[in-house]
Amino acid sequence: MKKSLLEIYALAVCFVTVICFAIVLGIGLYDILEMSNPEMTIKSYQYQRHQSNEAFSRNKSKYKEKYSEAEITKIREKSYSVALKAEQRDAIQSFIRVLIIMLIDIIIFLIHWRLGKYAREPSTK
């Protein structure tokens, strides 16, 4: 059974969209993890920087000069909270991109799948 050029094209596009969908699905799952548990996915540098007052104020000598240890702790905890919220916000933005790409993938796949089915049907001419 000889395949037409149109059928080969349509099925090749379907194959590519399936691969793209699988990759984007993995990114989307990571985004869900990032949204639900930002402490797990926050960058190592940010995480380590917020674990102690010493690590937090290491490159900022103004903290040691201006603030007491309790005030530095409060600033560090606030900064950590902001970093976690930023991580969640980045994940939400990425997840929206993933949903858009998935929608486009599905549309392209369905169009080309139907085109492939049409090309596979024997001509009645």
C-alpha positions as CSV (number, residue, x, y, z in Angstrom):
1,M,0.0,0.0,0.0
2,K,1.7,3.1,-1.2
3,K,1.4,6.2,0.9
4,S,0.7,9.6,-0.6
5,L,2.9,12.6,0.0
6,L,0.0,14.3,1.7
7,E,-0.5,11.4,4.1
8,I,3.2,11.2,5.0
9,Y,3.3,15.0,5.6
10,A,0.2,14.8,7.8
11,L,1.4,11.9,9.9
12,A,4.9,13.5,10.3
13,V,3.3,16.7,11.7
14,C,1.2,14.5,14.0
15,F,4.4,12.8,15.2
16,V,6.1,16.1,15.9
17,T,3.1,17.4,17.8
18,V,3.0,14.3,20.0
19,I,6.7,14.8,20.9
20,C,6.2,18.5,21.5
21,F,3.1,17.7,23.7
22,A,5.1,15.1,25.7
23,I,7.9,17.7,26.4
24,V,5.5,20.4,27.3
25,L,3.5,18.0,29.6
26,G,6.7,17.4,31.5
27,I,7.3,21.1,31.9
28,G,3.7,21.6,33.0
29,L,4.0,18.9,35.7
30,Y,7.2,20.6,37.0
31,D,5.3,23.9,37.0
32,I,2.5,22.3,39.1
33,L,5.2,21.0,41.6
34,E,6.7,24.5,41.6
35,M,3.3,26.1,42.4
36,S,2.4,23.7,45.1
37,N,5.9,23.5,46.8
38,P,8.1,26.4,45.9
39,E,10.6,25.6,48.6
40,M,11.4,22.4,46.7
41,T,12.1,24.1,43.4
42,I,13.6,27.5,44.5
43,K,17.2,28.0,43.2
44,S,19.9,26.6,45.5
45,Y,21.5,30.0,45.8
46,Q,18.3,31.6,47.0
47,Y,17.6,28.8,49.4
48,Q,21.1,28.8,51.0
49,R,21.1,32.5,51.2
50,H,18.0,32.5,53.4
51,Q,19.0,29.7,55.8
52,S,20.9,31.9,58.2
53,N,21.5,35.5,59.1
54,E,25.2,35.1,58.4
55,A,24.5,33.7,54.9
56,F,21.9,36.4,54.2
57,S,24.0,39.3,55.3
58,R,27.3,38.0,53.9
59,N,27.5,40.4,51.0
60,K,25.6,43.2,52.6
61,S,27.7,44.7,55.4
62,K,25.0,47.4,55.9
63,Y,22.8,44.8,57.6
64,K,25.4,44.0,60.2
65,E,26.1,47.7,60.9
66,K,22.5,49.0,60.9
67,Y,20.4,46.2,62.3
68,S,20.3,43.9,65.3
69,E,20.3,40.2,64.9
70,A,16.5,40.0,65.5
71,E,15.9,42.7,62.8
72,I,18.1,40.9,60.3
73,T,16.1,37.7,61.0
74,K,12.9,39.5,60.3
75,I,14.3,41.0,57.1
76,R,15.6,37.6,56.0
77,E,12.3,35.8,56.6
78,K,10.4,38.6,54.7
79,S,12.9,38.2,51.8
80,Y,12.5,34.5,51.8
81,S,8.7,34.8,51.7
82,V,9.0,37.2,48.8
83,A,11.4,34.8,47.0
84,L,8.9,31.9,47.4
85,K,6.0,34.1,46.1
86,A,8.1,35.0,43.1
87,E,8.9,31.3,42.5
88,Q,5.2,30.5,42.5
89,R,4.4,33.5,40.2
90,D,7.0,32.3,37.7
91,A,5.5,28.8,37.8
92,I,2.0,30.2,37.1
93,Q,3.3,32.2,34.2
94,S,5.1,29.2,32.8
95,F,2.0,26.9,33.3
96,I,-0.1,29.4,31.3
97,R,2.4,29.2,28.5
98,V,2.3,25.4,28.7
99,L,-1.5,25.4,28.4
100,I,-1.4,27.7,25.4
101,I,1.2,25.5,23.7
102,M,-0.8,22.4,24.5
103,L,-3.9,24.0,23.0
104,I,-2.0,24.9,19.8
105,D,-0.5,21.3,19.7
106,I,-4.0,19.7,20.0
107,I,-5.4,21.9,17.3
108,I,-2.5,21.2,14.9
109,F,-2.6,17.5,15.7
110,L,-6.4,17.2,15.1
111,I,-6.2,19.1,11.8
112,H,-3.3,17.0,10.5
113,W,-4.8,13.7,11.8
114,R,-8.0,14.4,9.8
115,L,-5.9,15.4,6.8
116,G,-4.0,12.1,7.1
117,K,-7.2,10.1,7.3
118,Y,-8.5,12.0,4.3
119,A,-5.3,11.2,2.3
120,R,-5.5,7.6,3.3
121,E,-9.0,7.0,2.0
122,P,-9.1,5.6,-1.5
123,S,-10.3,7.9,-4.2
124,T,-13.8,7.3,-5.5
125,K,-13.0,9.1,-8.8
